[in-house]
Amino acid sequence: MRRQAGPIVGPGVVALVLALTACGTPASPSAADDAQLVGVAMPTTTSPRWIADGENVTAQLEALGHEVDLQFADDDVPTQIAQIEAMIDAGAEALVVGSIDGSALKDVLGRAADEGIPVISYDRLIRDSDDVAYYATFDNQRVGIQQGTSLLQGLGVLDDAGAPTGESGPFAVELFAGSPDDNNATVFYEGAMSVLQPWIDEGVLVVTSGETDFATIATPAWNGETAAARLGPLLDTHYGSTRLDAVLAPADILSVPLLEVLRNHGYGTADQPWPVVTGQDADVAAVKAVVAGELHSTVYKDTRQLAEVAVQMVDALLSGQEPETNDVTSYDNGVEVVPAYLLQPQLVTSENYVEVLLDSGYYTQEDLA
């Protein structure tokens, strides 16, 4: 099965290539004998979206004539550090890094800086380093807000326009967060809680387990089995005769395993309908669950567009130009504010998945069969 359908070279990159060739300038450094090498370090192959990210970045860099060294570290920090070191040793002239642990790369990025190699932080903010040139990502606060809003809409607390309906519940919910070493996980959580906390305070939502703080509900390494292992005992302890109405899950890699736990506890039947469960990344398995009415929603982040942003940042830097940004205040990594370009995420439900995912060419109908 294809991880992602449609062209993986974004329209902006194609336009850039055409513009350069039209004016008689070589489309890329590959026209010369020494193409510029770009190292692309991605965190894992356990999530389909990261495979797509790596493939998209690689294809778009190669379309501009750059050589690419793409590596996946399979969620092992020492492996990722070693891979980046090898890229530096091989003469990489720029690095695109989707980090595993956002605070673990300071030393190796310091070495890159000593060699004059710019670093693009890809989707996950690299923290505690002043050697990050730019940050390409989505509006992650908005992702969390969309997840929290979708949960409330699924429960009927908010209508489709986001206005309160007067529904007072109470609804039993449980909360899950992502990996504590991923800065995005905290941002997703804060965005979602900015929407949910007022309803918790009013008693419309009740977290029956009482587990609401990030440290307690975080899921190290975004491990779906870990999330599932937490949900099972919660259901056994708190929901023997009480229905669980909703689960805030920050990503599909957690949502899908959580659905299996819920299924094993009798949910997904006429007598015990599915809770409202959220997600993120529009992975194939998650979209299938949305279509089947099992997963309430997922947040779509077009990896083709994100790759396009990162690639144009790299190409600008290697051409001696300043990359385009649209946020130069929000992303403080603990040492510096990293200039960023933010893309907009989009909520996907059973009502709009055809328009958002199929009509855009991100998936084909066969992918979701």
N, C-alpha and C positions, 0 to 999 in steps of 0.2 A: 504494500500500500504506500502511495506517495504521502510524504509528510505534509506537503503543501502543494496545491495546484497553482497553475497560472505562472506568468513570467516572474522570475526572481530578480531580474534587473529592473529597477524602478524607473519610472518615466523621467524623473529628474536627471538620473544618471545618463539615460539615453539622450536626453536633450543636451546635456553637457558635452557628451562625446560628439554629437552632431555639430554643435556650435563650434567646437574646437577644430574639427576637420573641415568645416565649411570655410573657415577663415584661413585655411592653409597651414594651420599649426598642427603638428602631430597630436593625435588624440590622447597620447599618454607618453610616459617615459619609455615604454617598450619600443617605441620607434627608434630609440637609440640602442646601443649595444648593451647598456647596463640598466635594465629595468629596476625600479626601486622596490625593495622587499618590504612588505608590511606583515608584521606578526599579529595574528588574531587568536587571542586566548579566551576560550569559552569555558564555562564552569562545568558542564555536565552533558551527558547524552541520555540521562534518565527522563528528561522531559522533551517531548517532541518540539516544543517551541524553541529550545536552545539549539537543537539540530538545525532547525529552519534558520535561526539567526546566523549560525556559522556559515551555512550554505549561501545565504543571501549576501552577507558581507563579502564572502570570497568571490562570488560571481560578479558582484558589482565592482569590486576592486580590479578584478581581472579584465572587466569590460573597459576600464580606464587604462589598462596596460600595466598595472602593477603586478609583481609577483607576490604570492601569498603563502604564508606558513600558518595553516589553521590547526589548532590543537584543542582538544577537549580534556579536561582534567578529572572528570568523573567525581567531582565533589571532594577531591583530596587537595588540601592547600599546599603541602610540600610538592606535589606533582605540578600544580600550576606555577609555583615559584620556579621550579626547575625548567619548565617549558618556556617561561619568559626569559630566564637566563640564557637558554639555548637560542632563542630568537635574537637576543642581543649579540651573542657570540657569532651568529650567522650573518650579522650585518644588517639587521632590520633597521629601517629608517623611520618607522613609526610603529606604534603599538595600539591595538584596539583590545581592550580588556573587559570582559564580563567577569567580575571577580566572584570567587566563592566566599571568602571572608573579606569583607570590605576594609578591614583594618590590618590585614596580614602582609600587605605588599609594599610597605614603606621602604624597606631596604633594597629590594630588587628594582623598584621604580627610581630610587635614588641613583642606582647604577645606570639606569636608562638616561636619567637627566645628565649624569656626568658625560655620557656619550652623545648628548645632544639629541636624544630620541624623544619626540613628543608622544604623550600618552592620551588616548581618548578613553574615558571611562564609559563603558557601554551598559546602559540600562540600570545597573547597580552602581551606586555611588561608591567610589574608592575613598576611604576615609583616612585621616591622620597622615596625609602626605601633601606636600606642596609641589609635587611633581606631576600633577594631573592638569593637562592643558585645557581640556574641554569635556563636557558631559553630554552624551546623547541619550535621551530617555523619553518616557511618557509622563504626563501629568499624574504622578502617582498618588497625590492627595485626592485628585478627582476619582481615581480608581476606587479608593476606599469609600469615598462619598457615594459613588454609583452602587457599590456593593451594599452599603447600609440602606440606601434608598430603595434598592430593589428588594431587599428583605422586607422592609416595611410595606412596600407595594404588594408583595406576595401575600402578606398577612392581611391586607385590606386596611391597614392603618393609614396609608396614603393612597390617593387615587393615581391614575396614570400621569397626571400633570404634577404630582408631588404635593398635592394639597391634602391636609388632614380630612379624614372621612367622618370622624367622630367615634370610630371603633375604639373601644376601651380595653379590650382583652379581658383578663391578662393572658399573654401568650408566653409560653415557656421557650426560652432560647438558650443555646450554648454557643460559646465563642471560641474560635481558633485563630491563631496568628501564625505568621511565617517564621523563618529562621532568624534568631537573634543576631547573627553575624551579617545579615543582609539589611542594609539601611532601608531598603524599600519596604521591608516587612513592617518596620515601625511606622513608616509613612502611611502604608495601607491601613494599619490598625488605627492610627490617629484620625485618618479621614473617615473611616467607618464609624468610629466611636463619636465623632463630632455630630453624626446624624442620630445614632442610637441612644447615646447617653441621656438626652432629655426624656426619651420615652421610658428608659429604665428608671429614671428618677421619679417619673409620674406613676410608675407601676403598671404601665401598659405592657411593657416587656419585663419578664422576670427571668434572670439567669439562675435557674434552680440550683445549680451546683455552687453558686457564689463565686465562681472562678472568672474574674474579669480583667485582672491586671496582665499586662503584656508578658511579664516574666513567667507567669503561671501557664498561660495559654499558648506560648510560643512553641513552634515545632522545629527543633534543630535540623538543619540541612534540608528543610522542606521535605521531610521524609513522610510519605503517605502512610507507611506502615506504623510509624510512630503516632501519627494523628489518629489512625484507626484504633491503635492500642489504648489511646486515651479515651476515645468516645465509648467504647464498649463498657468499661467499668462505670462511666457516668450514667449510661442508660440503665445498667443493672442496679446502681445505687439509688438513683433519683427518679427513675421513670418506670418503676414496676407497674403502677396503675395510673400513671400520669402520662399524657401525651407530650412528646417533644414537638413543638410547632415550627421551629426554625433553627438553622445552623449558619452562623457566619463563618464561611470558609474562604480564605483569601486567594486561593489558586486551585486550578483544576487538579493539579498533582496531589492535592489533599482531598478535594471534593469527591473525586471518583472513588477512592478507597472508603471514604466516609459513607457514601451511598451503599456500599456493600455491607458495612456494619449495620446500617439502618435496615437494609433488606433482611439481614439475618435476625433482626429483632422484630420482624413482623410488619415493617412499614412497606408501603408501596402496594397496598391492597385496597379493595373497596371499603373494608371496615376500618383500615388504618392508612389513610392516604399519606403520601410523602410529606415530610416537613419542607418548608421553604429553605433551600440550600443554595448558596451563592458559589461563584467560582471566578476564575480569571485565566486567560490565555487562549480560550477557544480551541483547546486541544481536540482532536477528532473524537476521542472517547467521551469528552465532556459535551461536545455539540450533539453527539448521538443521544446522550442522556437528556439534553435539553429538548430535543425533538420528541423523545419518548415520554416527556412529561415527568422525568425523574429529578433532574436538576433544574432549578427554577431559572437560573441565569448564569451567564459567564461574561467576562469583560474581554472584548476583542482588542488586541494590540497588534496592528499590522506590522509584522517583522520586516516586510519588504520596505516599508517607509522608514522604520528605525534604522535598518541597514543603510538606506539611502542617505540619511542624515549623517551617520558616522563616516560613511565613505566620502561624502563631500567635505567633511571636516578634515579627513586625512589628506585628500587631494589638495585642498586649499593650503594646508600647512606645508606640504611637500613642494608646493608651487610658490611658497613665500608669501602667501596671502592670509588674511584673517578670516576664519570660518564665520558663517552666519550663526547668530544666537538669538534667542527670544526671552531669555531669563538670566539676568546677571546678579540676582540678589538672593535667591531662595535656597541655594544648595551650598551650605557651609559644611565642609567635610571635617571640621575640627581644627583645621590649620588655615584654610583659605576658603573663600567663596569661589566655587568653580563655575565659570560661565557655561550655560547649558542651552540646549535646544529641546523644547518639550513638544511632544506630539499628543494629540487628544485620543483617549481611549473611547470605546463605544460599547454600550451594554447590548448583549445579545440574548434574546428570548425566543421562545417557540414562534412568536408572532413576526419577528423580523429577521430570522437567521438566513432566509433565502436572499433577501435584499442585501444584507450586510456581508455574508460570507460566500454565497454562490454567485450572485450577480457581479460581485467585485472580482471574481476569478480566484479568490483565495483558496477555495475548495471547489471540487466538482461534486455532482450528485453521487458519483461512484465512490468518492472518498467517504461519504457519509452512509453508504449502503450497509 
